[in-house]
Amino acid sequence: MSLLSDGKRIFNEELQKHADHIRHQLAMGIKKPYKEVVDVSSADGQRTGMAPITFVRQVLATCLYPDLLLDDTLPVDVRQRAERMLKRCDGGSVGAYSESCGLKSVLVSVANFISRRDGGLASDPKNIFISTGSQRGLMIIMKLLAWGSGQTQPAVMIPEPHPHTLPRLLEDAGLAALPYNLQEKRGWTWEKDELQRVIQASRGRCNPRAIYISNPGDPTGHVQDRNTIQDVIRFAAEENLLLLVDEVYQDCVFGKDCTFLSYKRVLFEMDPMYSGSVKMASLNSLSNGTLGECGMRVGYMELVNFDAAVLPFVEVLLTGDISPPVIGQIGLDVMADPPCPGEPSHSRYMQEFLSCENTLRQNVERGRTLLNLLPGVYCPPVMGGVYLNTHLTLPKAMGRSAGPLYCGRLLEEEGVCVGLGECVCDDHSATGSCWHIRICVLMPPYKMEDLLSRLGSFHLRFLQQPTQSQNGTL
């Protein structure tokens, strides 16, 4: 594969394929300088060794094998939760289909979770949809945006940097992407002038219908404060844009004096001219954050200020080809309604939850400290999320192929697969070839040390050969 593929997205997809090829080679006994490939390009903590939350797995195991209801070695609240969930499944079995948009009891649990999170603000289960991952819910809303758009292609404003899965979703839905640049030097803040510039430049070319926000930022790790959220809401109201709010890392906020505020809560604490009119779809997932149950493929979406007539269309699109897996819904129920103080499993649940949170915080601090010691590397502060979105300045002589060449060799020589994104900066031509590499730090500390050791030794070795051929292959 040429390292100079068409676009960063295609390169990253091909890099993933080559990582799989190397895994196969290792399994066949082919010798490499390393024993395993470490893929830190996406947020899959259990793939990199993070342990699952015990209570989640105990409840799931009991639901899958109900004979465990008679096993008194399991905590009583585990068995009570499993028995309660089984009673809500048709036939008392997780092997039966659920309602099209999710078990009613899980929808209620999610609504109660949202209400507690937002200081008692009401949440209606009728406006909540359980899907096979948050990406599925996002795709459905994008398809609705594409309907009835006329001759002008509908578009969504997206941040730069953005989640690596976003461009493919937009493409599949038939929507144009309108990137707006976040200001890296000012903590990944957004500026209204930049948003207005993008809107003005789109006139006559496409029809902006929504603005996408991730908070905490993916992959930037910034956490928006109340004033920023209010400004974004006002901008959406002025331009009649739907808010697409990705909040899947809401339980991963660890920056000093940082607090997660949901867009819904801020919206409903604003003037009625906003709270009663601005439409919003907010998304969360069991896959991301502290629980990290990616393989269960379940998330939820809450729609705010949508016309009631639209909701049936959402349900039809969401369930047209697949209904959410029941096992994933049970995991989602635990996320929304974890063990309470005084229950037998509460202490262990909180211990494991906080341990994961502390590991994430420590890995961020350790990663930033060591990466910022490397020449040409700057890792800005991270307030939340699971990524280090690291700024990489490579020798100017290597030109526009420097980033792909760096990532390809890092994978081949050290077995480390990172995500690649090009940097947007004013002094690009003066300082050299600027890129971002995306590194997920949701892993045990010893693996983080191994990752940093591999990455550090490679980086120094790479810089010693700045004139190497730019046409390397994977």
N, C-alpha and C positions, 0 to 999 in steps of 0.2 A: 504494500500500500504506500502510495506517495504521501509524504508528510505534508504536502501542500494540497490538501483536499479542498473542495469547494465549501468554504465556510467552517467556522469553529464547531458548529453543531455536528456536521458530518465527520469532522476529525475526531471529536470526542466519542462518537458512536463507533468509529473504526478503532479507536484506542481501546474501547471496551472489548471489542471482538479480539484484538490482539492479546489483551490480558487473559481472556478465556483460552486462547491458543497456548499461551505460556503455562497456564494451569494444567492443561492437557499434557504438555511436554513434561512438566514436573511429575505428573502422575505416571507417565510412561517410563520414568527413571532417567530422563535426560538431565544432565548436570547443568546447574546454573549457580551463580555466586550466592544465591539465596535459596531458602527452602520453601517459601510461599510467596504468593503475590498479595500485596496489601492494597486493596482498592479503597481509597478515601475520597473518591469523586462524588459519592452520594451518601445520604444519611441513613445507613443501614447498620446500626450499632451492634446488633447481634451477629452480623457477619464478621465484625471485627472483634468479637469476643465479649461484648457486654452481656451480663447475665439478665434473664427476664425477671420480672417481679413475681415472687413466689405465689402470692394470693391469686394473681391472674391465672397462672398455670394450674393451681390447685382447683379453682372453680371450673376451668375448662376441662381438666381431666375427669372431674366428677360428673360433669354434664355429658361427656363422651362415654363414660363407663359408670352408669348409675349405681352399680353394685358398691361403689365407694361411699355411697350415702350411709352405708352400714359400718364404715371403717372409722372407729372412734379415735384412731391416731391422727386423723385430720381435725383441724380446729372446727368447732361447732358452727362458727359463722360462715366458713367455707361451705359446709354441707347445707346450711340453711339457704345460702345464696343460690347454690346449684339446684336445690329442690324447688326454690321459687322460680328460677328461670325455666326449669323443665316443665313446670305446670303451665307456663305461658307459651310453650311450644305446642303446635298441633301434634296430637298423639303422644305428648310427653316426651318427644324425641327431637334432638338437634338435627336429625336426618330429614325432617319435614321442612317444606318451604315455609317461609314467613310471609307476612303481608308484604305487598309490593315495595313499600317504602320503609320497611323495617318493622320489627315487633313493636306494638303499641307501648308496651312497658318500657322499652329502651328509649323510645321517643320521649316519653315522660321523664325518664332519668336524665336525658340530655337537656330537656327544657329546664328541669330543676337545677342542673349544673350551671347552665347559662345564667339563670336567675341569681344563684348564689354568687357567681363570679362577678356579676354586674350590680351588686349591692341591693338585690331584691327586685330589680327591674323585671317585669313580667316577660315570660317567653311562652309562646303558644306552640304546642307540639304539632299543630296543623301546618305551621310554617317551617318545620324541620324535616329534612329528607336524609335518610341514611343511604350511603352509596358505597360502591366497591372502591374505597379510597377517595380522598378529597379531590384528586385529579379528575375522577369520573364526574363528580358534581360540578366542577369547574367547566368541564367540557360541555355539559348539558346547558349551562347558562350561556356559554359561547355560541352554541347552536341556536339558542333563542335569539341572541343578538344578531345572528346572520339572517334570520327570517325577515321577510318583508323589507329588505334594505333598499330595494329599487336598483337603479343602474350603478350607483356609486358604491364601491366596496366598503362595508362597515369595518371599523378599526377599533383597536383597544390600545390605549396608552399604557406602556410598560416601562418599568425602571431599567436603567442600565447602570450596574449589573442587575441581572434578573435570575430567577430559578432556571436551571438548565433545561427543565422539561417544558417550559412555557412556549418557546417558539413552535415546537411541534404541535402543541394543542391548538394554537392559533391557526396554523397552516391547515390542520385537519378540519377545523371548523369553517374555513374559508374567510378568516378575518385577517386584515392587515395589522401589522405591528407598528406602533408609533413610539419609538424609544425616547424617553426623557432621561437626561443625565443626572444622577445623584452626585453630590459634591463630596468627593472622597476626603479632601483636605479639611473639610468642616464636619467630619463625622458622618458622612453619607447623608447629609441633609438634602432636602429638595428645595428648589426656589420657584416661586410662582412665575417669575419672569421666564424661566426655562419651560414651564408647562405652557404658558401662553405662546411662547415662540413655537413650540411643537404644534399647538392647535392652529396657529395662524399659517404655518407652513403646510398644513394638511388641507387647507381650504381648496376645494375644486379637485383634489386628488382622491380623497376618501371621506368617509363619514364617521368621525369619532363618536363611539356610543358608550364607552366605558373606560374607566381608569383602574389599573391593577396595582394593588399595594400588598407587600408582605411585611408583617409586623409581628414579631421581630424580623428583621430583614434577612432574606435568603438570597444570596449567600453573605451579605455584608455584616450581619450581626448587630445592626443599629436598632434601637428601640425608640419609637416615636413618643414624644410627650403630648400632653393634652393640647397645647397650643398648635403643634404641628398637625395633629389629627383634625382639629377644628378648621385649620386653614385648608386642608385637603377637602374636607366636607364642603366648605364654602365654595371652593373651586369647582367641585363636582356639581353643586347646585347651579352655579353661574353658567356652566357649559352643558347642563342637562345630561350629565354622565352617570351611568350606573357605577357604583363602587363595588369592585371585586376585591374582597379583603381576605388574604391568606393569613391565618393566625395559627398555623399548625405548631409553631414553636412557643406558644404562649406560656408553657410551663418551664421554659428554658431561659429565664431572665436572671442574670447574676451580676450585672454591672452595679457599681456603687451608686446608691440613691436612685436606681432604676426600678420602675414599677410597670408591669403590663397593664395597660388600659385598653379595653376592647373598643373598636370603632362604634359598636352598637351603643355602648354605655355613654360614650362622649356625644354621639348623635342625639340621644334622647335626653341629654342634659343641656342641649342647646335650645335656642328659640324655636317655637313651633313651626316657623316658616321653613326650618330645616328638618326638625324631627318628624314632621308629618308628611314630608314630601320626598326627601332624598332616598332613593332606592339603593338597597345594598344586599349583596350576597356574601355571607361570611362563612369561612371554611375551617374545619379542624379535622384532625385525623388521629387514629390510634397508632399509625405507622411512625410518626415523627415524635421528637421530643423524648421525654424521660422514659415512657413505657416502651417505645420503639418496637412495636409488634408489626413490622412491615409485612410479614408473610400472611397476616390475617386479612389484609386488603379491605379495610373498612374505615369510613370517615363519615362526617355529617356536614350538612349545609343548612344554614338558617337564612331564610329570605325575609327581608324587612321592607315594609311599605310597598310590597308587590300587590297588584290588583288580584283579588281573589279568583278572578276568571283565568288568570295565568297559571295558577297552581296545578290544575289538572294536566296542563300541557307538560309541566315539569315532571310530573309523576309518570306520564306516558313515555316521555323520552328517557327518563331515568331507568325505567324497568322494562323497556322494550325488548332488550336482549338478555338481561340477567338481573336477578334479584340479589340483594346483599347477603353474603354468607352468614348463617346463623351463628357459627362459632365466633366470627369476627364481631357480630353484634353483642354477644355475651361479653367479649373483651371490652367493647366500647362501653357497655353498661358499668363494668368495674371502673373504667377510667372516669366516668361521669359520677359514679357513686362508690368511692372507695370505702374501706372499713372505717367506722367512726370511732372516736375515742371511747374507751371502755370495752370495745369488742376485742375478742382474743387475737385477731390478726392485725390490729391497728398498729401496734408497736413495731412489728417486723416490717409491715408495709411502709411505714414512714422511714424506718431505718434504711431500707433498700432504696426508697425514692430519694432521700437526702444524700445517700452515698453516690448515686448516679449523678445527681446535681453537683456534688462536690468534685467528683471526677471530671466532669465537664469543665467546671471552673478552673481546676488545677491544670488540666490539659491546655486550656486556652492560655493561661498565664505562662506555663512552661514553654509552649509553642512560640508565643510571641517573643519571649525572652531570647530563645536560641535563634529563631529565624532572623530577628533584627540584628543579630551579630554578623550575619552573612553579608558579604559585599553585594550591593545591588538589590537587596531585599528589604522591603518595608512591610510590616504587618501592623495595620492600624488597630486601635483599641476595639474590643468586641464587648458588647453589652448583653447579647443574648444569641439564641440560635445555636447551631452546632458546627459552624464553619469558621476557618481562618481564611478570609479572602485576601490572599497575600499579593502585594504589588511587587512585580519582578521586572527589573531593568537589566536587559542583556546588552552585550556589546553592539554598538550601532552598525558595525561592519557585517553583522550577521543578517541584517535586513529584516524583512517581514516574515521570514520563515523561522525566526529564532524561537518563538514560543512553541510551535509544533515540534521542532527539532529537540528542544529541551525536554518536553513531556515524553516524546517517543524514546529518547535515550534513557530517561529516568526509569521508564517501565522496563526497557530491555536490560539495562545494566544493574538496576537495584530492585526490580520487582515492585515498584511503587506506581500506582495509577492515580493520577490527580485529574481534576477537571481544569480545562483551559478556557480562559476568557480574555479578550483583548482589552487593554486599558484605554480609557478616554482621558487624556490629559493635555493641557495646553503646551507643555514643553516636550512633547513626544519626540520630535525630530532632534531636539538639542541634547537630550539626555541619553538617547539610545532607543532600543526596541522595547517598548513597555507592554507588559502583559499582567493578567491576574491568574493565579493558580488557586483552585478551590480545594481545600483540605478539610475533610470532616474529622473532628477530634473526639467523636463519641466512641471511645475505646478504653480498655484498661490501661493504667499508667505505664506498665512495662512495655506494652505495644506502642504507646506513644513515644517512649524513649527510643525504641528500635526504629520507628518511622523517622524521627528527627535525626538519628544517627545516619541512616541511609541517605536521607535527603541532603543533610549537611555535607557529607563526604562527596556525594555526586556533584553538588553545586560548585564546590571549590575545584573539582576535577574538570567540570564543564568549562568554567571560566578560563582555565589554563589552555584551552584549545579553541580560541575565538574564531579562528579562520577555517575551522573544519567545514567540509562540504555541506552546503545547505540542502542537498538533495538526497538526504538519507532516507532509508525506507524502514518500515516495520516488518 
